[in-house]
Amino acid sequence: MIENQSRRDFLRNSVAVGGATIVVNPFPFEDLWAAPRKDTDNPLQHLEHHSDWMDGPGKAKFRYEGVRKVMGAKVYGRDYRAQDIPGWPQREVRVVILKADRYDQVFEGVDFSSIPKEYRPSKVITSKEFKKAGLKVPYFFQPSLFTELGQPADFLGQPVALLLFEDADAFLVGKVNYINQSSLIKWGKKQTLPLKGTYTEARYVRYAKPNGEDLYSAVHDSGMIQPPYQKPKAKGNANERGMYFADKIQKDIKSEGWQVVGGKYSTQTVDCCFMEPESGLCWWDAKSKTLSFVLSTQSPYHDAEGAVEMFSGKGSIISPRTIEMNACYIGGGFGGRDHSIFPNYLAIAAAFADGKPIRLIQHRQDQFQMGLKRHSCRIDESIAVDKNGKFQAIQASLEYSGGGKNNFSFVVPAVGAQNATSAYYLPRSDISFVGKKTRGVTAGSMRGFGTTQSMFAFESLIDEAAEKLKMDPIELRLRNVFETGMRTPQGTIPSHRLRAKEMMLKAQKHALWKNRDKIKKQRTNKDQIYGIGFAASMKSFGTNLDAILCEVAIDRQGRVEMKTNCTEMGNGAATTMPLATAAHLGVNASSINLGATTDFDVLKLKGKFVLSQEEQDRLAKDPHWVPAVSMGTAASASAYQQRHGVMEASKLLFETSIWRAASHLWDIPYNRSEARKAKWTNGSLKYGSKKALSMKALAEVIYKKNYNTGVMVHGYYRCAWAEADFKVDGEVRKLPLDALAFRQANGKYDLLKRKKVYFPPIANRNKGVDTYTPCAAIIGVAIDRKSGQVTVDEVQSFIDCGPIIHKDIVEGQNDGGVAMGMGQALYEMLPEEKGGAGEGGWNFGRYELTRYKHMPVTKTELHIIEAESPDEPTRGMAEVVMIPIAPAIANAVADATGKRFRDLPITAQQVKESLS
């Protein structure tokens, strides 16, 4: 795990090493919308963000960016041309990526003899040109970005060359020749490179005392067990003790006479299928030494760091002083644009384009062939259950296929293992995992991050156990439900209160479950059989390396503005983040700057990833050091981690500025403790019998008196928020922040030097993550007796996600999760290697996924467990709503047919054969 984490965070230092400045801008630029180019008559270019999307404090009528999207304005990376960007040359160079469709022959080059000369590329870039240009492979994507000349491809879909076309017309006429790419690549003798090693391999062992405290766990004993596994020894080192307790679990199972239920399960490789395939623009401006991107990405800062590293060598063909990342709306991400390899090829092509902007557009076939996938997984698992229906132990082996390049395969299997027991408590667990190298397309951090695989097996296994024990499946789950204060398989106690039990009780009382025998009889006839299944999940959110940046400010008219390093990836963050200011400021932020990083240079942050407590203690003496400066948008982290920055900045702005202005207008002494007695009503501040004050009136005083007009913050979460002592208004206060600055009316900033900092201990890394959200689903399926076709007839979902920020967005996430879970269960399938996406030729005519006709639109419902207090933490929920869908469908199919399907997807042919 230490090696894994250093790999993930290595690039945090590359900006300083490379000597380039990173600038991240939201795109489209606000001034581009307000003042379109004179040579365009597109009325949509005049669209601006207005407050019409808001519906009162903390509420929204529709998405912040909704008008632009539904009106067909340019919002996604593929919408833009160089001529749309102010200051860019208008003529573009078009780029095509040639990709390997085999791995068992030597790559000898590219042959264009079959294509007329006028349609051939002006430049071809292979591994040879890449090396000759003095470029480096960014650490995260090592060892290579291209198939080496004279060697076989490492994996299917690996890029072999970039083709640059200066003549756009020639490219457009001849592009049909580049669809069948295999005819252009010269392959030589038969040869296959050996697969060496794994991406990750380890195991989580936990053995609890009767009172629930750990005798052994990753948290208790300094991390998970990594190979080579040593001989069991009760009083040995952590590895030996871990193996001792793994052996003890096996002995307990044999000696106690528990019911053991086990089986082998598998889940398939799945494509992200986002609406907009990856695409973008890039331009090297030699005059200003700036490399500029226009790109749809979840991780703009990290993508820019990769470019810094690529061109950091002394012999590099270009040496950027500035990397400008203009981040567009992405048209669907699902993890597939988090640390994607794609931006590297934009940068390479731009370096060879002789000062012209390049445009690289992936078509759907391209995206299938090289885009990130969900890991397939093979699971061998068993659980031991006592006579009272209490789970006593789990033994599991999870084998994830990571494809041919290590993207997040060094951590996805670990997260799958951490969440393998779903929403239940077990006192004994031995869960091993491995991330395997294969010849398939690279797998990455797709929605679910390894948990859709592990929880599918466990939730299916529970139903098998319930059948053997002759128990109601939900009743068995309730006897083992995970409750607040319990420990996960790595020994972590979740930080938030969990109400999974209440959620399951609500599901148990729902008519679809309560009356399931009657409903099955009513809906079963000569043409179809009917089944009802249940499954739950409890998924972690956040990465435990969460670095947030936020600024909240008020302008002279009393409007609130926000900047954040969070990006909009279709999750609704552009809408929900501005709503968060209403809690302390009484109004929503009327504008939001997403993906911002350079704006926070005021904080003078120095980021360096550390692995030891001693090094952290040493670096923490520097008042500007933080464990991480920024993060990508992933892991459902916007609702809690990213929102934390908004809430803290808003609260400080209220206390130090708005309340001060209000005190002045009311002619009362300024007293911070009295501020909590004030209340916002319809955008006006009220305090006792005093006259209500509007934001505009308050802003006038703030600017006249030169009070703080904005608050800029940085926070870091590692199973606890970093805290620091700051002197604010003459008072030393401990705040859940590690950097803080106030903006004055003249636009200048006052950077507060932290007096003392309290970073969460390095040992917290062993906890994995301590933030969780429970979810569950009851699903009814109808099965055609003749064809075996499974139709999802009804979905009732249940979730405990804390206070709801915006219900429509929560319901939208749930609907999308249902659709994606249905695809995993019934439709989607990619062969990993031979015949798979990496060979090319895949599109939606060949790849089946959930369509509107498959969705039970009028019979899909989300039941939200109401928060007990508006002050309890909000929780990430975009991933967890998807996870119980596939096992609930599998359990429903088993309920209807009497046959258990352990491999996904469950095809009509398989069901038909089971019925014959």
N, C-alpha and C positions, 0 to 999 in steps of 0.2 A: 504493500500500500504506500509506503514511503516513496518508492520509485514511481508509482503511479501518480501520486500527487505532485511530485517534482516535475513530472512530464507535463501535467496539466497547467502548472503555473510558471514554468520556465520562462515563458515569453513576457512575463510581467517586468523583467529587467531589460528587455531588448531595446526599448526606446532610449534609455540612457547609454547603452552600449553602442547602438548604431548612430547616435547623435542626431536623430531626426525628430522633429516635432510632429505629434499626431493631432489632427484637427478632425473632430467628428461633428457633422452638421445634420440636422433633420432635413429631409427633402420631401416634397418640393419646398424651395425657399419661400418664405412669406413674401419677400419683395418680388419674386418671380410671378407670384399670383397677382399681386397688386399692380405690377407694371410689366405686362407681357411685352415680348419683342414686337417691334413695329411691323415686322414682315410676317406676322401670323394674324389671321382673322378668326382664330378659334375662340368663340365667346367663353368657352369653359375655362380658358386661361385667366379670365377675370374673376373667377370664383375666389372668395376669401373665406376664412373661418369666421363665422358669426356666432353670437350668443344664442341663436335660435335653437341650438341643440340642447340647451339647458332648460330645465323645468323646475326651477326653484333650487334653493340650497340643498346640496347632496343628491340632486335628482337630475335625470337626463331624459329627454324625449326620444333621442336616437343617438347614434355614435357620433363622436366628435368629428370624425372624418367622413361621416356617412354621406353627406351631400356630394362631396367630390366623387365618391365611389359610384353612387347610383346615377350620377349625371355623366359618367364616362370620362371624367377628367383624367389627366395624367397623374397617376399616383404610384404605379409599380415600376420597378427597374426597367422592365422591357418596354415600357411606354415611351421612354425618352430616346431622343437622338442628340447628337452633339450640337446640332443647331438650336436646340432648346435651352442650352446652358450658356448664360451670359459669359462672354470672354473666351469661349472655346472656339477653336477653328471649326468650320462647319462641315468639312469633308471628312468622312469616316473611313477607317480601314475595317473591313469585315473579317471576322475570325471564325474558324471552324476547328474543333478539337477532333482529331482522329484517335480512335480508341481500339484497343486490342480485343478481338473477338475470339481469341484462343490463347492458351498458355503453354502449349506443348510443341511450339516451333520457334526457332530463332528469328528475331526481328532483324531484317536486313535493310530496311529503309522504306521510302515511299516512291511509288512509280506512277507518273501521270501520263504515260504514253498513250493511254486510251482516251485521253481528254484533249480536245483541240487547244492549241497554245493560247488562244485568246481567252480561254476560260480557266487557265491554270493560275494558281496562287503566285503572288509576287515574292513571297518569302515562305520558307518552311523552317520551323524550329523543332529540333529533336533534342535528345539528351546531349548530343555533341555540341550544338549551338549554345545550349543552356550553360554548359561547363565553360565553353570558350569565352562566353560573355562575363565570366567571373561571378556568376550568381550562386547563391547558397540555397540549399533546401531548408526551409524553416524547420526548427527542431520538431514541432508537433507533427510534421508530415514526413519526417525521415523514414526510410533512407532515400527515397527518390520521388520525383514528380513525373518522370517519364520512364517508359520502358527503355532499357539501355540497348543501344545498337550492338548487335552481335550476341544478344541474350534473349531468352524467352521472356514474355510478360510475366510479372509477378502474380497477376490475377486478371480475371476477365473484366473488361471495361477500363483497364489502365490506359491513360493517354499515352500515345506513342509520338504524336507530333501536333503542333499548332500550324494551321495554314492561314496566312494573311493575304487578303485581297484588297488592293488599293482601288481597283476599279469596281465600284459597287454594282454597276450594271452587268459587268461580266459575271460577278458572283451570283446575281439574281437569275441570270439566264442559265448559268451552269450549275446552280446549287443542287439540281436533281442528281448530278453525278456524285455528290458527296453524301447522299442518303445511304447508298450502299457502299460503306466505307471499306469493307473487306477487300474489294477489288483494287484498291489503291495501295494496300500495304503488302510489301514483299516479305514473305515468310520463307525461311530456309529449312534446314534439317530439323528432324524431330529432337526435341530436348525439353525437359521439364525441370525447373529449379526445385530443390528440396524445400519442404516446409520445416522450418526450424523453430523450436520453442513454442511458447504460448504468449498471449498478450497479458494474461494474469492468471494466477492460480492460488487459491487459499481456501480456508474453511473457517466458519464461525462455530465455535463450540461454547455451549453454556450449560452449566449445571447449577441448579438453585437449591438452597436450603428449603425446608418446609415453610418457612416464613416469607419466602420469595426473594430473600437476599442471595447474592451470588457466592457460590463457592469457586466458580471459575466462569469468566466471560471475557470478551474483548475489552470491555471497559474496566473490568476488575483487574485484568492481567496484561495490560499494555498492548492491546491490539489482537487482530486475528492471527491465526496460525498459518505460516507460509512454508512451503516445501524448501528443503527436504524435511519430511515429517520424521521426528525422532522417536525413539523407543519410549513407551509410556513410563512415567515415573511420578509418583504422587508428590514428591518434594523436590522435583527437578526445576529446570528453567521453564519459562512460559510455554515453549513448544512441547516439552516433555510432559508438563502438567496438562496441557490441552489434550494431548493424545491419551493421557491417563483417563481423563474424564470422558473422552470419546469412547474409549474402551469400556468404561464403567456404564455408560448409557446402553451399550450393546448387552452387557451382562445383566443390567436391570431388566431390560426387555425380555430376556430369556428366562430370568428367575421369577419375575412377578406374575406371570400368567396373564398379562394384558392381552386384549384383542389387538392384533396387528393387521392393519389394512395397508396394502401397498400396490404400486403399479408403475408402469412406465408411460410417460406422456411426451408429446412433442408439439411444438408450435412452429409455424412456418416463417419464412422470410417474407416481409411485407414492404411495399414501397410507401413513401410518405404521401404521394398523390396530392401535393398541394396544387392549388389552382394555377399558380404562375410558376412555370419551370424557371430555374436559375438563369439569370441574365444580368448584363450590366455594361457600363461604359468605363473607360479608363483613359487618361491622357497624361503624358509626360511633358511638362512644360520646362524645357531646358533653361529658359531665361530666368525663371523664378526658382528653378530646381524643386518643383512641386509635382508630386504624383497624385492625381485626383481620381477618385472613384465615384461613380453613381451606381449604387448597388442595393439590392434588397437582402438584408442579412439580419440575423438574430444577434450577432456578436461583432459589431463594427469595430470596436476598440481592439479586439484580438486579431481581427483580419488585418487591421492597419499595422499591428505589431509584427505580424508575419511578413508584411511587405518591407518593414524596416530591416528585419533580419535578412531577408533575401538579398537586399542591395547593400549590405553592410561591409562586404569584402573590399579590399584595396583595389582589386582589379575589376570591380563591377562596371558594366557598360553604362550604367547611370548611378548617380549618387544623390538621392533625394535629401533635401533639407527639411521638407515638409511632406507628410502623407495626409492628404485630405480625403476623408471618408464621408461622402454624402449618402446618408442612409434613407432609403425609400420605404414606404409601406411594402410588406413582403408578399401578400397574397397567399398566406398559409406557410407555416414553418414546421410545426410539430417536431422540432428538434433537428430537422433535416438541413437547416441553414445555420446551425450552431457549430462553429469551427469547420465549416465546409471547405473542401479543397479548392472549390471553384474560383474564389477570388485570386488565388495564386496565378491562374492562367490569364486573368485580366491584366495583372501586373506584368507578367512576362511578355505578353503580346504588346503592351504599351511601350515597353523598353525597346522593342525592335521596330516600332512603327514610325521611326524618323520624325517624331514630333507631331504626328497626327493622332487624333483620338481613335480608339478602337472600340468596336461594338461586338460583343459576344453574346449570342442568343441561343440558349438551349431549346431545342424542340422536345416534345414529349418523349420521343424515342431516345434522345440524348440523355434526358433526365433519368429514364429507366436504366440506361446502360451504365451511368457513372454516379448517379445521385445516392445519397446515404439511405440505408435500409434499416428496418428493424431486425435485430438478431433473431435468427431461428434458434431453437433451444430444445435439447433433449433432457428430460427430467426423470430420474429414478428416485422414487420417494415412498416412504412409509410412515405411518403414524401409529402410535400405541395408545389405546384407549382403555381405561379401567372399567369395572363393572357399573360404575355410577355415571358413565358417559363423560368422564373428565380426560382430556388429552394429557398424556404423561410424557411423551417423547416424540420427536420427529428426527428422522434420518433422511437426508436428501443429497442428491448429487445433481448439480445443474451444469450442463455443458452448452455454452453459447458459441455460436459460429460468428466470428467477427469479420469475415471476408479477408481480402488480401492486404489491407492496410489498417494499422492501429489508429482508429479515430478515438472513440471513447470506449473501446473494448477493454481498456485497462481498468475501467470503473463500473461499467454497466452490469457485469455479472455480480459484482459486490453488492450493488444496490438491490439487484434481484434477490440475492441471498438475505440481505437485511430485512426485506419485506416479505420473505417467503411464507411466513406464518399468517399473513393477511391480518384479520381483525381479531386474533385469538391469542391467548396466553398458553405457553407450554413451559414447564419447569426444566425440561431437558431438550437440548437441540444440538444436532451435529449436521451442519449444512456446508457442504463443500461446493466449490464452483470453479469453473475454468472458462477463459475466453480463448477459443481456438483460432488459429490461423487457418484460413481456407483459400480456395482459388476464386471465391465468389466476389461480388461487388461489395465494397466496404460498408459495414454496418456501423451505425453511430447512435446518437442520443435521441432516437425517435420517441415520441410520446409514450410514456409509461416507463421508460428507462430501465428495462429489464424486469419490471414487475408484472407486466401482462403475462409473461411467460411463467414466472414462478407461482403467481397466485392462481392462474388457471389450473395448475396441477393440484394445489392444495384445496381449493374450493371444490373441485371435482372429487377429490379423495374424501372430503368430509361427507359428501352425499353417499359415497360408497360405504363409508363407515356407518352412516345412519341407517342404510338399508340392512346391513349385517346386524346392527344392534336393534333393529325394528323400532327406530325412533323417528320422530318428526325432525326433518333436517334443520329447521330453524331452532327447535328446542335444543338439539345437540349443540348448535352454535352458541346459543344463549348460555349454556352451562360452561362454556369456555371463552366467552367474549372478553376481549381486552378492555380493562377499565383503568381509570386514572390511577397512577402510582405503580402500575405493573411495569415489568421490564421486557424489552424486545429481545430477539435472539442474540444481539450483541451486548445486551446488558444495559441498554439506555432506557431511562425513564422519560417519556415524552413530557415536554414543558407545558403543554396546554391541557385543559380538562377535556376528556374524551367522552362522548355520549353514544358510543356504538351500541350499547345495550338498549338504550331508549329507542334508537333508530330501528334495531331489529324487532323490538316489541311492537313498534308501530307497523312494521312490515307484516309481522305475524297476525295482526288484527285486520289487515287489509282484506277486502272481500275476495280479491283474486286468489289469495292464499287460504283464507279461512274457509272459503266455499269451493276449494279447488276440485274436490271429488265430484261435486255436483256440476261444476263448469265443464270438467272433462267429459262427463257423460253427455251434457247438452251439446257440446261442440264436436263430438266424435260421431261420425256417420259412415255410410258405405264408401264415401270418397276420401275421407280423411280421418286421421287419428289426432288426438290433442294431448299436449303435455304442458306442465307448469313447473318451472324451476326457479331456484333462488341461489344467489351468491352474494358475497360481501367482499369488501376490500378495505384496507387501511394503508394509504400511501403516504410516504414522506414527501414534503415539499421543501424547496430550497436546496442548496448544495453544501451547506456548512462551511462555505468559503464565500459568503455573500457580502459583496462590497457595494454599498449604495451611495449615490451622489444626488443631492437635490438642492435647489434654491427656490424659495417662495418669496415673491416681492409684490409690492403694491405700487401702482403708478399714481400720477397726480389726480386722475379721475376716480380713484378708488377701486380700480380693476386689479384683480389678482393675476399674476403671471407665475409660471412655473417652468423650471428646467430640471431635467432628470436624465440619468444615464440609462433608464429603462427605455426599451423600444416597443413599438406596437407590432406584434406578430400575429394579429388576428384574435388575440385574447381579450381585447377590449381595454387594454391598459391606457390608451390615449383618452378614453372616456372616464374610466374609474379613478385614475390618478388625479385629474382636476377636481373630481367630486370630493376628494378627501379633505381639501382645504376648508370646506364648509363647517366641519366640526369645531374648528377654533376661530375661523375668520368670518363665519356667517354667510359666505358666498363661495361659489365654485371658482376655480381658476378659469379665466376666460380664454387663456391661451396656454399652450404647453409646448416646450421645446424638447423633443424626444431624442434619446441617444446622444445627448450632449456630454462632452468630456473636457474639451479645451476650455469651456466657460469656467471650469472649476480649477484652473491653474492658480487662481487666487489663493487656494488652500496650500499650495506649495508641497503637495504630497509626494512622498518617496515610497514607492511600493517595492517590497521584496518578500518573496515567499520564504518562510523559515520552517525548519523541521525539528528544531530543538528548543526547549524552554530557555536554555542558557542564551541562545542566539536571540530569541525574542526579547528577553529581559535586557540584553545589551542594546539592541536596536531601538527599543522603546524609550531609551534616554533621549533620542532625537525627537523633538516635539513635532516633527513633520512626517515621521515614519509610520506607515500602516502596513498590515500584512498583505493587503491587496488594494489597488486604487479603484478598479472598476470590475464589472462582471457583464457577461452576456445576459440576454433575456432568455431564461430557461427555467425548468424545474418548478413551474407554477409559483414563482417567487414574487410576482408583482403585488399580490393581495396582502401579503404580510411584510416581507423583507423590504421591498421597494416602497411600500406605503409608509413604513416606519419613518423614512426620511421626510416625507411630506408632512406627517403629523408632528414630528419634532420641530421642523422648521416653522410650521404654521403656529405652533404653540409659543415658540420663542418670539415670533414676530408680534403675536398678540400681547404677550406679557411685557415686552421691552418697548413697544412702539404704540400699538393701537390703544392699549389700556392707559398708557401715559398720555396720549392725545385726548382720550375720553376724560381722564381725570382733570386735564387742563380745561376742557370745555365745560365740565360740570363744576369746576372750581372746588375740587376736593383734593386732599393730599394724595400723592401717588403711593399706593400700597399694593405690592404684588399679590399679597395673600387675599386681598379683596377681589381680585380679578375673577376668581372662580365663582363669585356670586353673580356676576354679570351673565346675561343670556342674549343670544341672537334670536330675533324674530323677524322673519321676512326680510333679511338682509340688514336690519337695523339693530344696534346694540342697546340693550336695556339694562338698567341697574336701579333697583328699588323704584322710587317715584320720580327719578330723574327723566328728563326728556330723552326720547329715543334718538340715537345718532346714526346717520347714514354713513356708509363707507366713504362717500365723496367728502363729507364734512370732516371726517377723521383724517382723510388723506391730505386735505388742505393744511391742517395743523401739523401733520407729520412732516410735510415738506417745508413748511414755514419755520418750524422749530428745529429742522434738521435732525429729526429722530431717525431711527433705523427704518429704511424703506425696504430692506430685504434681508433674508437670513439664508446663508449657504452652509450646508452640512455634509459631512461624510460619516458613514456608519459601517461597522463590520460585525458580522454575525458568525460565530462559531459555537453553536449550541448555547449561546448567550451573547448579548450585545456588548461590544467594547464600551467602556465608560471612561470618562475623563473629567478632571476638575478644571473648570473654567471660571475666570473672574468676570461675572456679568453684572453690570451696574453696581460695581463695588462689592458684590457678594460672590464668594466662591461657591459654585454649585457643581455637584456631580451630575453629569448628563449622560444619557445612553448614546453618546457620539464620541468620535475620536478626532474630529476637526470641525472648526466653527469659525465663520466670518460674518460680520454684519455689513450690509451695504448702506451707504449714506445717501442723502438726497442728491448730492453732486455726482453720484455714480461710483465714487471711490469706496474701497472696502477696508474694513478694520479687521485684520486677521488676529483672532485671539490665540495667544500662546497657551497651550494646555499646561496646567500646573503639574498634574500627575495623570498617568493613564493606567487603566486596568483592562488589559487585553484578556480575553478568555484563555485559559491554559491550553497549551499545545495538546495535552492529553485529551481534550474534548474532541479531537479528530477521531479518536477511537470510538466515539459514540455514533459515528456515521451522521445521522440527522436526528434532531429531537422534536421536530414539528410534523404533525400527522393530521390527516383528514380521513374520517371513516365514510364509507358509502356502501349502498346495497341495491340490489335490483331483483324484482320478481318479473319473470318473463313467461308469457304464454306463446306456444308455437303450434301451428297446424302443419301436419305432414301429409302430403298426397300419397295415398296408398299405392298408386301405380308407379309414379315417377320417383318417389322418395324425396321430392323437393320439400325443403323446410321453409315455412313462411313464418316470420315473427309477427304475431297477431297483436300482442299487447306488451307494453313495457311500463312498469311502475318502479321508479327510482326513488331512493331515499338518501339524504346526505346531511351530515353534521359539519357545517363549514363556518360556524360562527356568524357574526353579524353580516348581513347581505349588503354589499355596496350598491349593486344595481341588479335587480332581479332578472331583467330581460337578458342581460349578459350571462348570468349564471345559468338560466334556462337554455340559452343558446349553446353554451359550452356543453351542457348535458346532452342536448340533441345531437351535437357533433360527436360526442363520446359514444352515444348509442349507435350512431351510424358506423363509426370506426370499429367499435366492438363487434357489430354484426358482420362487418367485412372480415375481421379476424376469425370469427367463428364459422362463417359459411361460404365466403366468396373468394377472398384474396389468396393468391398463391403464386410464388415465384420459385422455380427450381434454383437451388443455390449455385450450381455450377453448369454442367452441361444442359443446354436447352433453356438456360435462365436469362435474366435481363442483361447480363454482361456480354452475351453474344450479339446483342442488338436485335432490332426488329420488334420490340415490344411497344405496345400502345394500349389504349383502353378498349380497342376492339378485341384484344387478346387477353388482357388482364381484367378480370371481373372484380368489380367493387360494388359496395352498396349504392344503389340509386334511389331516387325519390320513390319509385314504384315499390321498392322493398320496405320502405319505412311505414310503420303503423302510426301515421301522422296524427290521427284523431284519437289514438289510444296510447299515447306516450305522455306520461305525467311525472313531474318531479315533486317530491314531498320533502320540504326543507325543515329540519329540526330547528325550531325558533331559538335564537340566542337568548340566554337568560339575562344578559346585560348588554347594552350597546357598547360598553367599554371592554368587553372581552375581545381577544385578538381575532382579527379576520384571518382566514386560512386559504391557502391555494387549493383549487379544486378542479382545474382543467384536465389533469391527468386521471385522477381517481375515479371520475364518473364513467370513464371508459372501461376500467379494469374488470368490474363484475359482470359485464355484459356477456363476454364469451363463455365463461363458466356457467352462468345462469342459463344460457341457451343450451349448452351441452347437457346440463342437468335436466332441462325441460325435454330435450330429445330423448334422454334416457328414461324419463318418466313416461313418455308416450310409447316408446318402442320396447322398453324392458332391456335394452342393450346399451352398454356403455361405450362411448366414443372418446378415445383418449388422444387422438391426433387431430390437429387442426390443419386446414378447414374440414368441417364435416360436410362431405359432398353428397349430392342427391344419389349418386351411384352407390356410395357406401350404405346409405340408409335403405335404399331399395333392396340391396343384397341382404341386409339384416332382416327385412320384412318377408323375404321369400322363404 
